[in-house]
Amino acid sequence: FREAIHLKDVSFLYPNNDKVILNHINLDVYKNTSVAFIGQSGSGKTTLADIILGILEPTCGHVYIDNQDIFKCLSSWHKKIGYIPQNIYLLDDTIERNITFGIEDNSVDHYRVEYAIERAQLKQTIDELKDGINTEIGEGGIRLSGGQRQRIGIARALYNEPEILVLDEATSALDNDTEKAVMEAIDSLHGEMTLIIIAHRLSTIKNCDRVYEVKDG
């Protein structure tokens, strides 16, 4: 991934459904820029992101990374992407194991854990806890605030050192002050990686380089 993600004449409709969700979309997402997709619920913005992620294949058209069709290199493409959903799945376990989700303890890179914590602006929270990174967070992260849970999601994504970070309504369940604090962690990554942000609040995307409104296909 050297230059840009290119969508060329991309259309999408779900099987057995006549409604066209996306209609001949052409756009470019340049490396290390931040791009937002906004629009009403059901407008197709998440579908558009899912096509870029390679989760959905367009009904027609192509998605290229530089000059390579992503559907011909999906596994290497997915290794470049970090994904932060609205609802982070959390284990009833320690903060560290939630960040290194799915990685055996003896394979954990502790330097990368520290880096991810720092960049997700989670360090102060962890430093204030008696057991620090080994604090048990309870089922669904019940012992943490909403903002802290989202920051764990950011740290989990950053642990894998992605080149592209996709936020799918990642702050929409938070109150305004908490959202602002979480977005500060995201905005600090501006220019260092490619950010794709799906949102409906304009406050979330005010620092993006480019904003696309998805509407009527």
N, C-alpha and C positions, 0 to 999 in steps of 0.2 A: 504494500500500500504506500505509494510514493506521492500521488498527486490528488486524486479525487475519486469519489463514488459517483458514477454516472447512471441516471435512470433515462432510458431511451424508449419513448413511446409506450410507456407501461400502462396497461389497463388490467382491471381485475373485477371479476364477478364470481360470487360463490356458486358452486355447482347446483343445478336445479333451481336457480333463482335468476330472474330476468333483470333485476336491478343492477346497473353498473355502479360499482363502488368507486372505482378510479377510472378515469377516461382519458387515455393518451397523455400521460404525465411525462414531462421532460424536465429534469432538474439535475444540478450538480451539487455535491457536498464536498468542499475542498478540505484537504487534510489540515488538521489542527485549527479548524474554525468551529464555531458553535452555531448550530442551526436548530430552529424551533418549528414544530408543526402545531398549529392551533386550529380549533374548529369546534363546532357543536358535537355533542355525543352522537355517535353513529355517522359522523361525516366522512370517516375513512382514514383519519390520521394514524390510528393504531395499525390499521391494515397496511398503510404506506410504510410504517416503520417495520412491520413484520416481513414485508417484502425485502427491505434493505437488509434485515437480519438473516434472510434466507429461510424463514419459517414458512412463509407462503410463496409459492411460485406464481408469477404474473400469468394471467390468462393469455396476454400477448405482450410483446416488448421484452426488454432485457435490462438487467442490472449488471453494470461492469465495475470492477475495481481496477482503475487505470484502464487497461485494455482486456482484462480477463473477466469472462462471465462468471459471477459468483457461484452459480449452480454447477459449475465444473470444478470448483475447489472449495466446497462448503466446509469441510472439516478444518482446513487451515484458516478459512475466513472466520469461523466461529471462535477460534483461539485468539483472535485479535479483538474480540468484543467483550465488554463488560455490560451487564444488564441490571438495572435497578427498577423493580416494579413498585407499584403503590403499596402492596402488602408484602413485606419481607418475611419469608419463612424462617423462623428461628427455632433452633433446637433447645430443649431443656438441658442446657449444658453451660460451659464457661464462655466468656466473651471471646477468648482466643479460638476456641473450637468453632464458634459461630463465624468468625472471620475466615478461618482456614477450612471452611465447610467441605467435608468429603475427603480431606487429606489426612493420611495417617500421621500420628503425632511425631514419629521418628523421621518423617519426610518434610516436616514444616521448616520453612526458611524464616528464622526469627527476625532477620534484618528486614525482610519484606513485610512481615507483620508490623514491625515498628514504623516502617515507612507508610504503610496503608493507614495506620492509626493516626499518624501525624497529618497526612493529607486529608483524611476524613474529619479532621478537627474533633477527634474523640479522646485525645491525650489527656486533656484536663479532667474530663469525666472519669477516666480510668485511674488517674493519679489520686483522685479524691475517694476512691473505693478502698476499703481495708484489704481486700484480696486482689486488688488491681485487675490485671487481665485474666486472672483465674476466678473472678467473681461468677457465681452461678446466676443466670438471669431469669430462671423460672420458665414455665411453659409459655410459649409464644412471646417470651421476653417481658413477662408481666411486671418484673421488678424495674423495668426501664421506662422512661418517657417515650412518647411517639418520636420525638426528634432524635433521641439516642438510638432507638431501633433503626431508624432510617440511616443514621451514620454508620451503624454496623453493616447495613446493606452496601453502603458506599465503600467502606473498608474492605468488605468481601470482594467486591468487584475490582478494587484497585490492587488487592493482593496478587491477582493473576496478571498484573502489568499489561492491561489492554491498551490498544492504540485508539479504540473507539469506545465511548461510553454512551449507552442509551438509557435515558430516564423516561419511563412510561408512567406519566401522572404520579411521579415518585413523591411529590409533596402535597398532593391534592387533599389528603386526609388530615393534614396538619393545620393548626391555627396560624394566623398571619405571622406572629412573632417567631414561632418555631420554624415555619417555612423559610423565613428570612435568614435565620441562623444556618439552616441546612444548605440553602442556596449559596451562602458565603463559601462553604466548603467546595461546592461544585464550581463556583465562579473562580476559585483560586487555581483551578486546573485549566482555565481558559488559555489557549495558545500552546498548551503542552500535549493535548490529545484532541481528537475530534469528538465533539459533544453533539448528540442528537437528543433534543428535549421535546417530549410530547406534553402539552399542558393546555389548560383552559383559563388559567389566571394569567393576566398580562404581567403581573408583578414577577412571576416566575421567570419570564423570558426577556426581561428588559435589557440584559447585558449580552444577548445573543447577537452574532454578526448578521444573521439573516433570519427572517421569519416568513414562513409560508402559511397562508390560511387555506385549509382544505375545506372545500364547499362545492356542492353540486357536481361531484366527480372530479 
